[in-house]
């Protein structure tokens, strides 16, 4: 069931499909005050102060593990702050370039965003973590998600999936007995939910990173199930967004809107409102990354009412593929005043019990597992897909940080009726070629 995370004998093609990380799920910003080491006036032990800037789905595990680290190393104080996606791309990346970045900060695997591992490491702004013991346990198939030129620059606790977070009570009240397994069934379920007076799909497209998730959920089935080598061909200039199953995925996205399956004014709805709608049963589901499932549960009066299922992007159940990839992680700034202490905290995170704790907190599949590792029941339905019917989050193999924001923008334009699919795909192809 979890062979993916243990099997080092993964082909290059499988790796390219299996590694990955979400181009964006809640980004962070915070003040850029330089951490300091202070010595108490009474002559006691000096305290090292580290600053961490993270994304919202990192808060729960960080709160837990920072407290544990303080018990282990009382002389180190870690101050953490969190904020939305769109702010990190400008604020933290700017701080990194200016040399006043925090000691520890969010990092995404791959190369598809300004805060991705490859982009930052190539600029010499991430500390090398390769000497840490946990890096030697990274499964072979996932190593390129963590490494550049054979060196490890990012810590991540496991892998997550994109699918439908759904309210089981809303499904039951509409007479839906089980999650759909084909696209036709998915449309039928949405129709039944709508007739029952509940919004089938909550979409918070005002929050830019949310815009991409429906496309990401569908493209594995419309593109990679038909051509697993699509990324290689696109990098070689032999394939494009416009001449691929990306077009079909966008048509399916807009079909959901045309049939009235979204809430009113998605472009005026935030992630937080989306979360509340599903948690309270006003909406039946939302297409989301499993890392934010805890946010939905926190907003629900009965957390067990919420679960997940794969979004079926094909009419043949055997042709349904899913997006699965390495979850957002963190790294240490290479130019920080307390870089060795920052690296020591990451080494602490790499202990198996802390990998387990982090993965459990965000409903992820632990990077490596032992007898104490657990899999959230909500993601168990995704596990049969992970061996040979999963692909990384799409931005992971994009060659630059230009495509992702263009993707955000064109989806908002499509939802507003201000663009066409032809125009959207053309803009994405132009951004890809930069």
Long-range contacts (C-beta under 8 A, 24 or more apart in sequence): 1-375, 1-383, 1-384, 2-365, 2-369, 2-375, 2-383, 2-386, 3-387, 4-139, 4-141, 4-159, 4-386, 4-387, 4-390, 5-139, 5-142, 5-158, 5-159, 5-365, 5-366, 5-367, 5-368, 5-369, 6-139, 6-368, 6-369, 7-139, 7-140, 7-141, 8-139, 8-140, 8-141, 9-140, 10-139, 10-140, 10-141, 13-228, 13-229, 14-141, 14-388, 15-140, 15-141, 15-142, 15-144, 16-231, 16-232, 16-392, 16-397, 17-224, 17-228, 17-390, 17-391, 17-392, 18-141, 18-142, 18-324, 18-325, 18-386, 18-390, 18-391, 18-392, 19-109, 19-110, 19-141, 19-142, 19-144, 19-145, 19-325, 19-326, 19-392, 19-396, 20-109, 20-110, 20-145, 20-323, 20-324, 20-325, 20-326, 20-391, 20-392, 20-393, 20-396, 21-108, 21-109, 21-110, 21-116, 21-145, 21-156, 21-325, 21-326, 21-327, 21-328, 21-329, 21-392, 21-393, 21-396, 22-108, 22-160, 22-162, 22-209, 22-216, 22-289, 22-291, 22-325, 22-327, 22-328, 22-393, 22-395, 23-108, 23-110, 23-112, 23-113, 23-116, 23-209, 23-212, 23-393, 23-394, 23-395, 23-396, 23-404, 24-85, 24-108, 24-113, 24-208, 24-209, 24-212, 24-395, 24-404, 25-55, 25-56, 25-57, 25-85, 25-209, 25-289, 25-291, 25-292, 25-328, 26-55, 26-56, 26-57, 26-82, 26-84, 26-85, 26-209, 26-271, 26-292, 27-55, 27-83, 27-84, 27-85, 27-86, 27-87, 27-88, 27-89, 27-92, 27-106, 27-115, 27-209, 28-53, 28-54, 28-55, 28-56, 28-81, 28-82, 28-83, 28-84, 28-87, 28-88, 28-92, 28-105, 28-106, 29-53, 29-81, 29-83, 29-87, 29-88, 29-91, 29-92, 30-81, 30-82, 30-83, 30-91, 30-102, 31-81, 32-95, 32-100, 32-101, 32-102, 34-100, 34-337, 35-102, 35-103, 35-336, 35-337, 35-338, 36-337, 37-337, 37-338, 45-74, 45-75, 46-75, 47-75, 47-76, 47-77, 48-75, 48-76, 48-77, 48-338, 48-341, 49-77, 49-78, 49-79, 49-338, 50-76, 50-77, 50-78, 50-79, 50-102, 50-103, 50-104, 50-338, 50-341, 50-342, 50-345, 51-78, 51-79, 51-80, 51-81, 51-102, 51-103, 51-104, 52-78, 52-79, 52-80, 52-81, 52-102, 52-103, 52-104, 52-105, 52-330, 53-80, 53-81, 53-82, 53-83, 53-88, 53-92, 53-102, 53-104, 53-105, 53-106, 54-80, 54-81, 54-82, 54-105, 54-106, 54-330, 55-82, 55-85, 55-88, 55-106, 55-328, 56-82, 56-83, 56-84, 56-292, 56-295, 57-289, 57-291, 57-292, 57-294, 57-295, 57-328, 57-362, 58-82, 58-106, 58-328, 58-330, 58-362, 60-294, 60-361, 60-362, 61-157, 61-357, 61-358, 61-361, 61-362, 64-357, 64-361, 65-348, 65-349, 65-354, 65-357, 65-358, 68-354, 69-345, 69-348, 72-348, 73-344, 76-341, 76-344, 76-345, 78-104, 78-345, 84-207, 85-207, 85-208, 85-209, 86-208, 86-209, 88-115, 89-113, 89-114, 89-115, 89-405, 96-120, 96-123, 96-125, 96-333, 97-123, 97-125, 99-335, 101-125, 101-333, 101-335, 101-336, 102-333, 102-336, 103-332, 103-333, 103-336, 103-337, 103-338, 103-339, 103-341, 103-342, 104-330, 104-331, 104-332, 104-333, 104-342, 104-345, 104-346, 105-330, 105-331, 105-333, 106-328, 106-329, 106-330, 107-153, 107-154, 107-328, 107-329, 107-330, 107-331, 108-328, 108-329, 109-145, 109-146, 109-154, 109-156, 109-325, 109-326, 109-328, 109-329, 109-396, 110-145, 110-392, 110-395, 110-396, 110-397, 110-398, 111-396, 111-397, 111-398, 111-399, 111-400, 111-401, 112-394, 112-395, 112-396, 112-397, 112-398, 112-400, 112-401, 112-403, 112-404, 113-395, 113-401, 113-404, 114-401, 116-395, 116-401, 117-145, 117-146, 117-148, 117-153, 117-154, 117-329, 117-331, 118-148, 119-401, 120-153, 120-331, 121-148, 121-151, 121-153, 122-148, 124-334, 125-333, 125-334, 125-335, 126-153, 126-154, 126-331, 126-332, 126-333, 126-334, 127-153, 127-331, 127-332, 127-333, 127-334, 127-336, 127-339, 127-342, 127-343, 128-152, 128-153, 128-334, 129-153, 129-154, 129-155, 129-331, 129-332, 129-343, 129-346, 129-347, 132-343, 132-346, 132-347, 132-350, 133-347, 133-350, 134-347, 134-349, 134-350, 134-351, 134-355, 135-350, 137-367, 137-368, 138-367, 138-368, 139-367, 139-368, 142-326, 142-367, 145-325, 145-326, 145-392, 145-396, 146-326, 153-331, 154-329, 154-330, 154-331, 155-329, 155-330, 155-331, 155-346, 155-349, 155-350, 156-326, 156-327, 156-328, 156-329, 156-367, 157-327, 157-329, 157-349, 157-354, 157-355, 157-358, 157-359, 157-362, 157-364, 157-366, 157-367, 158-326, 158-327, 158-355, 158-358, 158-359, 158-364, 158-365, 158-366, 158-367, 159-324, 159-325, 159-326, 159-327, 159-364, 159-365, 159-367, 159-386, 160-289, 160-290, 160-291, 160-324, 160-325, 160-327, 160-362, 160-363, 160-364, 160-365, 160-379, 161-289, 161-290, 161-308, 161-310, 161-322, 161-323, 161-324, 161-379, 161-382, 161-390, 162-213, 162-216, 162-217, 162-287, 162-288, 162-289, 162-290, 162-311, 162-322, 162-323, 162-324, 162-393, 163-217, 163-287, 163-288, 163-290, 163-308, 163-309, 163-310, 163-311, 163-322, 163-382, 164-201, 164-217, 164-285, 164-286, 164-287, 164-288, 164-308, 164-309, 164-310, 164-311, 165-278, 165-285, 165-286, 165-287, 165-288, 165-292, 165-293, 165-296, 165-306, 165-307, 165-308, 166-278, 166-284, 166-285, 166-306, 166-307, 166-308, 166-309, 167-278, 167-279, 167-281, 167-283, 167-284, 167-285, 167-300, 167-305, 167-306, 168-305, 168-306, 168-307, 169-281, 169-305, 170-198, 170-281, 170-283, 170-284, 170-285, 171-284, 173-198, 173-281, 174-198, 174-284, 179-309, 179-381, 180-309, 180-312, 181-312, 181-317, 181-320, 182-312, 182-314, 182-315, 182-316, 182-317, 182-320, 183-252, 183-312, 183-313, 183-314, 183-315, 184-315, 185-312, 186-311, 186-312, 187-255, 187-259, 190-256, 190-259, 190-261, 191-259, 191-261, 193-284, 194-259, 194-260, 194-261, 198-281, 198-282, 198-283, 198-284, 199-261, 199-262, 199-263, 199-277, 199-282, 199-283, 199-284, 200-261, 200-262, 200-283, 200-284, 200-285, 201-256, 201-261, 201-262, 201-263, 201-283, 201-284, 201-285, 201-286, 201-287, 202-262, 202-263, 202-269, 202-273, 202-274, 202-275, 202-277, 202-278, 202-282, 202-283, 202-285, 202-286, 203-262, 203-263, 203-266, 203-269, 203-274, 203-286, 203-287, 203-415, 204-266, 204-269, 204-270, 204-271, 204-272, 204-273, 204-274, 204-275, 204-286, 205-266, 205-267, 205-269, 205-411, 205-412, 205-415, 206-266, 206-267, 206-268, 206-269, 206-270, 207-270, 207-271, 207-272, 207-274, 208-405, 208-408, 208-409, 208-412, 209-271, 209-408, 210-271, 210-274, 210-288, 211-407, 211-408, 211-411, 211-412, 211-415, 212-394, 212-395, 212-404, 212-407, 212-408, 212-411, 213-287, 213-288, 213-289, 214-253, 214-256, 214-287, 214-311, 215-246, 215-249, 215-250, 215-253, 215-394, 215-407, 215-411, 216-323, 216-393, 216-394, 217-287, 217-311, 217-313, 217-322, 217-323, 218-248, 218-249, 218-252, 218-253, 218-311, 218-313, 219-245, 219-246, 219-249, 219-313, 219-323, 219-391, 219-394, 220-313, 220-321, 220-322, 220-323, 220-389, 220-390, 220-391, 221-245, 221-312, 221-313, 221-314, 221-319, 221-320, 221-321, 222-246, 222-248, 222-249, 222-252, 222-313, 222-314, 223-249, 224-321, 224-391, 225-314, 225-319, 225-320, 225-321, 225-389, 228-391, 231-397, 234-397, 234-432, 235-397, 235-399, 240-425, 240-429, 240-432, 241-425, 241-428, 241-429, 241-432, 242-422, 242-425, 242-426, 242-429, 246-425, 246-428, 247-421, 247-425, 249-313, 250-414, 250-421, 250-424, 250-425, 251-421, 252-313, 253-411, 253-414, 254-414, 254-421, 257-415, 266-415, 267-412, 267-415, 267-416, 275-299, 278-306, 279-306, 281-305, 287-311, 290-362, 290-363, 290-364, 290-376, 290-378, 290-379, 290-382, 291-327, 291-328, 291-362, 291-363, 291-364, 292-362, 293-362, 293-363, 293-376, 293-378, 294-361, 294-362, 294-363, 306-378, 307-377, 307-378, 308-378, 308-379, 308-381, 308-382, 309-381, 310-381, 310-382, 310-385, 320-385, 320-389, 321-385, 321-389, 321-390, 321-391, 322-382, 322-385, 322-386, 322-389, 322-390, 322-391, 323-390, 323-391, 323-392, 323-393, 323-394, 324-382, 324-385, 324-386, 324-390, 324-391, 324-392, 325-392, 325-393, 325-396, 326-367, 326-392, 327-362, 327-364, 398-432, 399-432, 400-431, 400-432, 400-434, 402-431, 402-432, 402-434, 403-428, 403-431, 403-432, 406-430, 406-431
